Amino acid sequence: MDEQEALDLAADWADISQGLRKDLGQQLHSQWIKPIQLGGICKDTGTLDLYLPTEFAANWVTDRFADRLSLAWKIARPDVRQVRISVLPGRRALPGLRLGGDDRGRRAANDGASGSQPGDALGLGMAELGTLGQASIGLDPSLTFQSFVTGAANVLASNAAQRMAATETPQFAPLYLKAATGQGKTHLLHAIGHAYLVAHPRARIFYCSAERFMVEFVQALRQNQTIEFKARLRGFDLLLVDDIQFIIGKASAQEELLYTIDALLAEGKRLVFAADRAPQALDGVEQRLLSRLSMGLVADIQPADIELRRAILEHRLARFSPTHVPADVVEFLARTINRNVRELVGGLNKLIAYAQLTGQAVSLQLAEEQLTDILSANRRRITIDEIQRTVCQFYRVDRTEMASKRRARAVVRPRQVAMYLAKVLTPRSYPEIGRKFGGRDHSTVIHAVRLIEDLRARDADMDGDVRSLLRQLES
């Protein structure tokens, strides 16, 4: 395939992919369509090759989207007569069903982990489970109840998780932890596993993601090892399955999970599932499985409020002495990084690492400079009207002065500050900002922005005023 043809294919794929993202939604597109890599077109047969990184992904996309992809390509390029979806050449096949060893996977969503994170662990044989340590079964040693910070947003889930790990039989089964990304549900899964092993040292624990469960089950089917797979799975005392929202797809895998839940519950075993949505909101999951998932306790973990975010930062800082983090920096991070706990802890880690590696002191200015991406992602949409109102309250001027023609210094400086903040905190252009300030020309706004930038660099009082306004507007 020559360079021009490759460029044309890439351009067509960009358009097709964008259309599929609108049709399927961001989540399905990111998980299944975005990883697709383009191959070439066979001139003789009109076959276009599309590659995915794993056999499981290739089969899933073939089952669900082959017709849609084929139609889209035929519309975009008349020379494409059929689409062939397969595994990217040179990729290693996933290992078969393992009777020993462990898996290392994705980083857990938690509020206190550091370093590399264990992931899935389907592969422990029965004889090994009672003698191997916690890390052997995929549990991160740092994700315990002791390192989980509890507040009003997560107290129900935390208490329910501790009951599930206790010696006495829990009153509800299964436990279903529901939380958005990065709020601590994976942390609680690991914590349950650790605490259960303390109470039951010879316990057999199974921890994995739903997607890994499906991959292993499909491999067992192909290798005629389903009997061994079922025997191992139903021999566990505690079943921990993360990201259950990804159990979509193969009906046979869903059915096996359903039978496993029934078998373990009948024997008094303990089951915990985690997902980013309620059971009833899961897509592509059989109704019988949904009813099993929701028959016990569904415990929500709400987004961390300001008090919990402060507590998490203070808990985390105890691990970083002798590094000093001023109280105003902690407050700034707690108020500004509010989307999820993972980003909050990640921001603190990045700030402290930068300070230690460069020898600089942690300060509010350093936080604003080094955490630009995280702060921007967490910054809520601020309007020019809100900026004008806040600036007028701060400088004690009437709101009408923002659009007036008065040129008194007591009025002009607040107006210029408001223009500067409008440019910094909103995506509006200079002409759009000018129109919101009494129809002023864009050159007036540019002058105001440059002037305030210069004053911030030379005048500590002005810099302090702007920082104070930024904190008010972003909190």
RAVENBEL-V812732 format. One record per backbone hydrogen bond with DSSP energy under -0.5 kcal/mol. CO is the residue of the C=O (numbers start at 1). NH is the residue of the N-H. Records with the same first field share a line. If there is no record, write none. Layout:
CO=NH ; NH
//
This chain:
2=6
3=7
4=8
5=9
6=10
7=11
8=12
9=13
10=14
11=15
12=16
13=17
14=18
15=19
16=20
17=21
18=22
19=23
20=24
21=25
25=29
26=30
27=31
28=32 ; 33
29=33 ; 34
33=36
37=51
40=49
41=43
42=46 ; 47
46=48 ; 81 ; 82
47=42
48=84
49=39
50=86
51=37
52=88
54=58
55=59
56=60
57=61
58=62
59=63
60=64
61=65 ; 66
62=66
65=69
66=70
67=71
68=72
69=73
70=74
71=75
72=76
73=77
77=80
79=81
82=48
83=85
84=50 ; 86
86=52
88=91
103=119
108=110
109=186 ; 187
120=103
121=207
125=128 ; 129
126=130
128=131 ; 132
133=136
134=137 ; 139
135=138
140=143
142=144
145=148
147=149
148=150
151=154 ; 155
153=302
154=158
155=159
156=160
157=161
158=162
159=163
160=164
161=165
162=166
163=166
174=297
175=177 ; 273
176=178 ; 299
177=179 ; 275
178=301
180=183
182=341 ; 342
184=188
185=189
186=190
187=191
188=192
189=193
190=194
191=195
192=196
193=197
194=198
195=199
196=200
200=203
203=205
204=237 ; 238
206=240
207=121
208=242
209=213
210=214
211=215
212=216
213=217
214=218
215=219
216=220
217=221
218=222
219=223
220=225
221=224
225=229
226=230
227=231
228=232
229=233
230=234
232=235
233=236
237=270
238=206 ; 240
239=241 ; 272
240=208
241=274
242=210
243=246
244=247
248=250
250=254
251=255
252=256
253=257
254=258
255=259
256=260
257=261
258=262
259=263
260=264
261=265
262=266
263=267
264=269
265=268
270=239
271=175
272=241
273=177
274=244
275=179
278=281
279=282
282=285
286=290
287=291
288=292
289=293
290=294
292=295
297=176 ; 299
298=300
299=178
300=157 ; 302
301=180
305=309
306=310
307=311
308=312
309=313
310=314
311=315
312=316
313=317
314=318
316=319
317=320
320=323
323=325
324=326 ; 362
326=329 ; 330
327=331
328=332
329=333
330=334
331=335
332=336
333=337
336=338
340=344
341=345
342=346
343=347
344=348
345=349
346=350
347=351
348=352
349=353
350=354
351=355
352=356
353=357
354=358
355=359 ; 360
363=367
364=368
365=369
366=370
367=371
369=372
371=375
372=376
373=377
374=378
375=379
383=387
384=388
385=389
386=390
387=391
388=392
389=393
390=394
391=395
392=396 ; 397
398=401
399=402
400=403 ; 404
408=411 ; 412
409=413
411=415
412=416
413=417
414=418
415=419
416=420
417=421
418=422
419=423
420=424
421=425
422=426
425=382
429=433
430=434
431=435
432=436
433=437
434=437 ; 439 ; 440
435=438 ; 439
441=444 ; 445
442=446
443=447
444=448
445=449
446=450
447=451
448=452
449=453
450=454
451=455
452=456
453=457
454=458
455=459
458=460
459=463
460=464
461=465
462=466
463=467
464=468
465=469
466=470
467=471
468=472
469=473
470=474
471=475
//
